[in-house]
């Protein structure tokens, strides 16, 4: 069942991990997937996997911390496909250190990718979705965007910012049928995205394809339904 047939989707940070899992699932559901990240060779590998399964995909190298590169990503996608239905802002880095050990350079790197990158992508895609009569934006936040622990200061600050951007943009997008949601995962087995289901299960971390299925769910909701936030945590994790 191709629930995203003929939809055009951009997934940032889709060269590996959660982003790759989302790109693969979107492709399996019939979407035309634009795979984008800083590592072009890995983007092309993701594209090859999607194409092998009979769907359409295209790789564009993009650093989301560079606003001009983000603008070109949107422009090139619309030029090729004529529209853009789904944007998943997944690109991100962790950079976990205690605040006293976090350099300004480290802090800026986390903010530039996780928060500014999400802002750049949302800002660039909004006019196109408004013009075409709607769309879906899914921002990858984290349980660290709802809480914070020692050693997560910069990362948590960036993800709390993503939560705020999501809520604000959801309110701004409502009159134009632009739906904006956040997914907040706990510990995900990112490195096992290409492993077997059995290996992912044995990791005792969240299966990246469970996060991907959540993105598919958000992208296939009915016209008048929206989910603002979904938290995906590990079984047995503290609430």
N, C-alpha and C positions, 0 to 999 in steps of 0.2 A: 504493500500500500504506500503510494508516494504522496504523503501528506503535504509536502512542500514543492510539488510539481510546478515547474516554471517560475518559482520564486528565485529572486537574486539575493544572495547573502554574502556579506563580508564577515570573516572571522579573523580578528587580529590575534597575533601570537599563536597562529595555527600551524607552526612548523613542528611542534611537539606538545606533549602533555595534554591538558584539558582542551586547549584550543584545537589541537589535531583531532582529538576524539569528537569534538563538536563538528568540525569540518567533515569528518568521515560520516557521521550520522546524518548531517544535513544532505550530503551527497546521496546517501542511501535512500533518503526520503524524496529525492528528485530535484533538489535545489541546484541552481547554478552557483557554485561556491567560489568566491575569490579568497584564496589562501594568501595570507600576508604576514610577514614577520621580517626581522632583520637578516636572518640566515636564509638566503635565497635557495641554496642547494637543498636544505631540508624542506622548504616550501614546495619545491618541485617534486620531492619524494611524496609529500602528502597529495599533491595533485595527481601523481601517477597512480596512487592507490585508489583515489576516487574515480579516475577515468577507467581503471581496470575493472571496476564494478559497474561500469556502464553509464556513469553520470558525467556531467560537464564541470570542469574546474579550471581555474586560471591563477597563476602565481604572480604577485606583485610584491617586490621588496619594499618594505616600509619601516621606518623608524617612527613610531607614534609620538616620540618626544619632539619631532621636527614638524611644526605645523604645516609647512609647505608640502612636505612629503604626504602628509595626511590629506591635504586638499587635492593633491594630484591623484591619490588613491581613489577618492570619491569621483573626481572628474573622469578618470580613465574607466572606472566601472560603469558609470552612467553612459559614457560615450559608446562603450561596447554593447551594453545590454539594454539601454534605454530607460532603466529604472533601478531602484535599490529598495528591496522590501525589508531586509533584515540586517541589522548591524549587531555583532557580538563584540563588545570591548573586553577582550580577554588578556591582551598583552600585559605582562606585569613581571616584577621581580620582587624578591623577598627582602634581602638585606637586613637580616635580623641581628641586631646587637643591642646591648644595653645603651641607654641614651648617653651616658658619660663616655662611652667608647665609640660613639657614632660621629664620624667626621662630617663636616658640612658638605663635602663632596659626596659622601655616601647618602646623606639625607636628601640632597638635591637629586641624585640619581633615582632614588625610589619615587620621589614626588614627580619628577619629570616624566617617568614612564607610567606609573600607576594612576596618578591623578591628572596631571596636565595632559597626558596622552588620551585619557578617557574624555576629558573636556574638549580637546582638539577634534576628536572623532565625532562626538555628539554635535558640536557646533557646525562641523562641515557637512554632516548628513541631514541636519534638520531642515534646511531650505528645500532640499530635494524631496524629502518625505512629505513636507507640507504641500509642495507643488503637485505631487502625484496623488494626494488625498489620503495619505496614511503610511504607516510602517511600524516596525517593531525594533526597539533598541533594548538589548540585554547587556547589562553591565556586570562584569564579574567582580563581585566584592569578596567578602570572606567573613567567617565568624569573628575574625579580628577587626572587622568593620563594625561589630556590635559590642565587642568587649576589647580588653587589652590586657596583656600580661607582660611581665618583665622580659626584656629582650625583643619586644615587638613594637617599640615606640614609633619608629619611622613608618614601618609597614602599616601598623594600626591607624596611624594618623592619615595615611594615604587612603586607606580603605574606608575610614569614617568619612573622608571627603567624597569618595565615590558614592556612598550612601546619600549624602546631602545632594550631590549633583543629580542622582537618580530621582529623588523625591521632587526636586525643583523642576526638572525637565519633564517629569510625568505630568505635573500640573500645567506646564506651558504647552505640552503637546496634546492634551486632552481635546481642545476644540478642533484639532486637525486630524483626529483619529491616529495619532502617533502614540503608541503604547510603550512605556518605559518600565523595565523591571530590573531587579538585582537578584543575583544568585549568590548565596553566602555559604561556600563549602568550608568544611573543616579540613583535616589532613587527607590529601588525595594522593593516590599512587601514580603521580605524574609520569614517572620514569617507566612505568609498565604499560603505557598506552598501546604498545605493539605486542604485548605478551598475551598469552592465552588467558581465558576467563578463569581457569583454575589457578594460574599463577597470581593473578590479581586478587583473587579471593584469599589466597594464603598470605597476602601481604598484610591483612588486617587493617588496611587503609581503605578509604573510599575509592571505589572503582571509577576511573575517569569517565567511563561510559554512562554511569549513573548521573553524573553532572551533565553529560551530553544529552541524555534523554530528557532531563529537566529543561534544557534549552529548546529541544524540539517541542516539548509541551507548551512552553511559553510562546513559541513561534506559531503554534497551530491553534491557539485559543480562538473562540468565535469573535465576531466583529465587536460585540458589546461586552466582552469579558476581559478583565485585566487582573493579573496577580502582581502586586507591587514588590514582593520580596519572598524568596524561598530560602530557608536555612537547611543545609544538608550536613549532618554531623555524623561522626562515627558512632556505631552502636556502642553504648556504654559510656559515651563521653558525658561530662558534667554539663548541665544546662545552665 
